[in-house]
Amino acid sequence: MELVKNINISKLLKYFFIVLLGSILLAVSSKIKIPFYPVPMTMQTLVVVLIGITFGWKIGVATVTLYLLEGIIGLPVFSGTPEKGVGIIYFTGPTMGYLLGFVVTVFLCGKFNYDKNLLNNFLKLMLATSFIYLLGMVWLGTLIGWEKPIFKLGAQPFLFAELLKILIATLVASKIQLVRDFF
């Protein structure tokens, strides 16, 4: 019985460490801005997708949830923080829908299985990533009004960069999914 408790505690500590490192990686990726047309690109959505592919849905959802909680309590982990504010005020601003979309995306990326079929992998990742923008635009429209050009403001400027990130994830998905076996 003692051995079982030790194994479970060490497994829990391993998971906690992975989730913590993942949330730190998400925070760092939100701060990396790459000059891109028409708006600068962060690596955050790519990291969300890769966390789901690599660690599966359970650890992926735990990681993104921890990241969101860190931001909600005021840690400057989100892309526009601290210069645009921190905490719950920032979280409930225009980006809340996109941030909540991270949870759905990491869940789906973690549930899907990836193989050598690049087209299937691409379509799965495209579907999963679309929830970031769908939830983002729904929240944005609710917040600023549906009479505004929601798609033009909330999705269009980011689509080309997102396509590039999905292509990168597609190329590595079947290879990095193998890491899941260790969890």
Secondary structure, 3 states (H helix, E strand, C coil): CHHHHHHHHHHHHHHHHHHHHHHHHHHHHHHCCECCCCCCECCHHHHHHHHHHHHHHHHHHHHHHHHHHHHHCCCCCCCCCCCCCCHHHHHCCCCHHHHHHHHHHHHHHHHCCCCCCHHHHHHHHHHHHHHHHHHHHHHHHHHHCCCCCHHHHHCHHHHHHHHHHHHHHHHHHHHHHHHHHHC
